[in-house]
Amino acid sequence: MRRLHLIAGLLAIAAFLITGMIMRTHTPPMLELSAEIRMMYRSRHLYILAAALANLLLGLYLRLEPTRWRRVLQLLGSILFLIAPVLLILAFAAEPPAGLTDNAWRSSFGQFALFGGGVAHFLAAAGAMRK
């Protein structure tokens, strides 16, 4: 599981760098877009970074708990953390060009996945004895 998070984190970091280059070379230039559209690009770009760092850190530090229910909760949280960057990269590609009229379900579900994954990992580790 750690290796999977590490790979997902590194791929999402690469996606973050690529989306940054896309914004830098965007046609028309970002400054010519409306403030709302620029905000949508920037926010989705930063959401990708959040998902990347969460996965990268889990890839470095995750230790599965020995208790079955805690381990299951960790696995559920990990699945949510692994889904988040995919949704957020799709959000970067699809939501800003559509403007504010498009419903932002990709970014919303991506953020909910990050939140749910974090809560699941927190609950799995809360109160667990560490040696």
C-alpha positions, 0 to 999 in steps of 0.5 A: 500500500505504501508503494502505491501511495508513493507512486500516486503521490509522485505522479500527482506531483508531476501532474501539478507541475504540468498543470502549472506549465499549462497555466503559464503557457495558456492561450489566451494568457491567464491574465486575459481570462476573467477572474472567476476562470483564473480562480478556478484554474488556480484552485484546481491546481492547488487541489492537485498539490494537496492530493499529491502531498497527502499520497506522498506522505502516506507513501513514506509513513503509512503503517498498517494497524494490526487490529482488523477494523483499524486496518480496514478503515485505513484501507478505505481511507487509502482508496479515497486518497488514491481516487482524489488526485484522479478526480482533481486532475479531471477537474482541472481539465474540465471545470475551468473551461466550462466556466461557473455554469458547469457543476463542479462535481469532480473537484467536490468529490475529489475534496470529499475523498481527501477529507474522508481519507484523512478522517478514516486514517485519523480514526484508524490511528486514534488511540492505537498503541505505538511501540 
